């Protein structure tokens, strides 16, 4: 199927063609006709499925039809899109601008952490589409700068992330101000009971579109694991990036301090790198992301929260400098590569403290990540010792991982463990946008994500004395014997 088969108007088809998009993704193919038919929609889709285009395209078409009926009238907010982070809000606004470039539709984005002056001025001039984070939206509503009485289309994006970040009460306050008669769209990567309950309060007899569960990883992504001592991760990262065939890499660190340290180490090694995290100003974050997208910066080091909304065409490599303590986050991280039909490579470092996280990842994705053991910093997991950590405090899956002490690294030798493969692409691309990743149940401020990028209570050790081995699955990479228990 092509976009031209979806009853889209010519200005939108022209914009899609200019973006290089010809074929819709499954969620776009299914959702666009439903939304053009003015039905409510419950969408469940993982990152990289093209979710943003799935709702932006039909909303633009419906708004254009409405606009043509009231030509010359004042612009009022007809569409409200709520999203948990400013990076994702900005990305959604960019998508509306790109797909609606030949339409007379105005959009703007509002979020915290910056002065409201320019945002208020834009709102006063009139907009059709408002993309907002909950806190700043409520602030401007309370000040009388935003009215929602004319909203016809409401989108709640990344609903599971909204709840995890503690925005549920703000979301409910916003919903209470919306007109009863509206078309509502609800998107979430996962559908736990609390998210499903929220959807029931928002949607009216919705159609449901579900695309690839969060536990799956894209076939276009080649995955590999390095066992390495914590103290050697910096050297291994430099060793891998010495391969000039790696044109760009998104590196994930667990904390803001850790991200800054990785950047410092890379710069010392002569490798261009910048960090993006909650302590950076909005301008600094946008500049770092822009430099990375334009390939002026080769390596972008990000924390999970700050990485929301990072969507880079033909990103070749994602590197997990530290494994996430929530397995779904692994799926979302590596989903930043291998998008829109392109191939991608996801490399992960695992030290002795992170073997439990690795087991959780294997359990979630239903297969073992192949191990590369021909690198100079191999850690023999079988002989490494781990100091047991105290039991985690509190409930839920919040936090960003604890720390334990490890020792017993056995040295290794060999050639570079990095690898590359040709970036085969489809002739026709699919409209692609990023999705959510579970991180923490603590609520950050929208202006800076301090609380959910710091270390959490440590995770208890639960390694059995003689864990059973698992099957290797299909891969062109051999598994290290030291991996068989993980």
JOFEN-V259097 format. One record per helix or strand. SS is the DSSP state (@ for helix, = for strand). FROM is the first residue (numbers start at 0). TO is the last residue. Records with the same first field share a line. If there is no record, write none. Layout:
# JOFEN-V259097
SS: FROM-TO ; FROM-TO
This chain:
# JOFEN-V259097
@: 2-4 ; 9-18 ; 25-35 ; 50-68 ; 85-98 ; 116-124 ; 133-141 ; 158-163 ; 167-175 ; 192-201 ; 229-240 ; 255-267 ; 281-292 ; 326-333 ; 351-364 ; 450-452 ; 480-482
=: 20-20 ; 40-44 ; 78-81 ; 106-109 ; 128-131 ; 152-155 ; 182-187 ; 206-210 ; 220-227 ; 248-251 ; 272-275 ; 298-301 ; 316-319 ; 343-349 ; 370-370 ; 377-377 ; 384-385 ; 405-406 ; 428-428
